[in-house]
Amino acid sequence: MTRAALERIAAALERLAPPPPPPTDWLSAPAYVWDGERAQAVPQLDAMPLDRLHGIAAQKVALRDLCGRLAAGAAAHDVLLWGARGMGKSALVRACVADVQRDAPEAIALVQLASGALPHFPALLTELAQQSRAFLLFIDDLGFGADGRAQMLALRSLLDGGVAPRPSHIRLAVTANRRAIVAREDTSDALHERDERDDALALADRFGLTLGFHPADTATYLAILEGYTAPLGLTVDAEEAMAFAIARGNRSGRTAHQFATELAGRAGLRL
């Protein structure tokens, strides 16, 4: 086959190939989801107003302050949010970033890392380092077990940094349901369980800010529920609300939101 024929075939294949995706505009959206190769812009950040999150007052103040510092270009910590499931860890991350964006929409963005994207994390840092905007990178529900241990070790390495320091306008927010990530006592006899605990502790030590989320007592659960229902003018039957929680096996912010959704639906309202 002649060279000219090969060149014609190559040109035809190039015409058939899809064009490369455009580069990400890191200044245009309030949030992004990064899959390890490219980012998908999220045009509207799904976040509740901070004043509708109840039962976590101290955590709200601490994380909102951190996000404000980061957006203003001041020194800020990486943050670990750990503890009881359904108590608003992920919701608080979104709410705090959105609250800062109300005053300074272009100052900060939230970037959620998809599951399995950690191995490609350095490439993301390289891309974001060139931007003038602050970024809070969000890893939701850090796993444990065999896969989770590898993820923890990778995250530890990233938090430690290397020869090239991580830019000061890029920080991490990580959520984890397991208390063992910060617990100091060692009651395990199994070697692999002790190793897992040591790995978790070593990871927790690398965060400048750790925020604990604890199971809600009855009063807190009802206060959270009222935070959802009061703006809608809905009346809450405390006995029915507790029965709903008992049926689901826990009192939490998530359970309160589910019951509020039920009440709003009955009334023909949107929550």
Buried (B, 14 or more C-beta within 10 A) or exposed (E): EEEEEEEEEEEEEEEEEEEEEEEBEBEEBBBBBBBBEBBEBBEEBEBBEBEBBBBBEEBBEBBBEBBBBBBEEEEBBBBBBBBBBBBBBBBBBBBBBBBBBEEEEEBBBBBBBBEEBBEBBBEBBEBBBEBEBBBBBBBBBBBBEEEBBBBBBEBBBBBEEEEEEBBEBBBBBBBBBBBBBBBEEEEEEEEEEEEBBEBBBBBBEBBBBBBBBEBBEEEBBBBBBBBBBEEEEBEBEEEEBBEBBEEBEBBBBBBBBBBBBBBBEEEEEEB
